[in-house]
Amino acid sequence: MDDMRQRFTLYGIGFAMGIVIVFFFLGGKRASCNWMPNDRILNIIERKQLRYGDQIEQNLKEAEADSLDIRAILKDGDIDFSKSQVKNEPCRLYWIEGQGKQSSLLISVELCDSIATVSSLKRLPAQ
């Protein structure tokens, strides 16, 4: 019985030291795990330099939206992979649906090597 207690004690000490080390190395970083394809693509877009296409200003007026709505959709939106053109070269095209302040919006994002361009935006009909 003493042998078993000693093993659990040593295991517990090692486990606690491992947790402390992990928190020490990863604590100050924005480390995250994005396992789902939707989350991975949104994370990639977030890290790129964001540009707006020529017609976005007009689209924003028509949809009664603003750039904060676009940012919110790029953070929490849902990518429609069936509409998206993920194998385009040199830039992939993604259609992302999300909730703006006043309505649901659909945006298209061209994802290139170092730049992500929001190329269009439209308001979706109320459901």
MIPA-763156 format. One record per residue (C-alpha): x, y, z. Coordinates in steps of 0.1 Angstrom, whole numbers, plus 5000, padded with zeros to 4 digits. Example, Ala and Ser with C-alpha at 12.3 -4.5 7.8 and 13.67 -1.06 7.14 Angstrom:
% MIPA-763156
512349555078;513749895071;
This chain:
% MIPA-763156
500050005000;502950245008;504350174973;501150274956;500850594977;504350684968;503650634931;500550854932;502451124951;505251124925;502751124897;500851414912;504051624917;505151564881;501651644868;501551974888;505052074876;503952004840;500852224843;502952504858;505452484830;502752484803;501052794819;504452964821;505252914784;501752964770;500253204796;501153534780;500553414744;497353414725;497553044719;494452874706;493452554688;491352594658;490352244648;487352314626;487852444590;485552744596;487652864626;490952804608;490053014578;488653294599;491853284620;493953304588;491853604575;492253774608;496053754606;496253904571;496254274562;492654354555;491554574525;488254674512;487254644475;486054944454;482354874458;482354804496;481455164505;478355154483;477454804496;477754924532;475355214525;472854984508;472954724536;472954994563;476054844578;479554964587;483154824590;482454704626;479854474612;482454334588;484954284616;482354104637;481553874608;485153804601;485553704638;482353494643;480853434609;480053104592;481853024559;479652874532;482152624517;479752514490;479752864475;483352934482;486052874457;488852724479;491052604451;491352934431;494853044423;496353284434;493553404457;490853184472;487353324475;485253274507;481653364513;481053434550;477553484565;477153664599;475053884620;475454264617;473954514641;470654534622;470554234599;472253924586;475053994560;476953794534;480453904526;482953774501;486653774510;489453714485;492253554505;495753594490;499253534503;499553844525;496254034519;492553954526;490254174505;486554214514;485254234478;481454244483;478754274510;475054224508;472154214532;470353884535;466553874536;465053834571;464153474579;
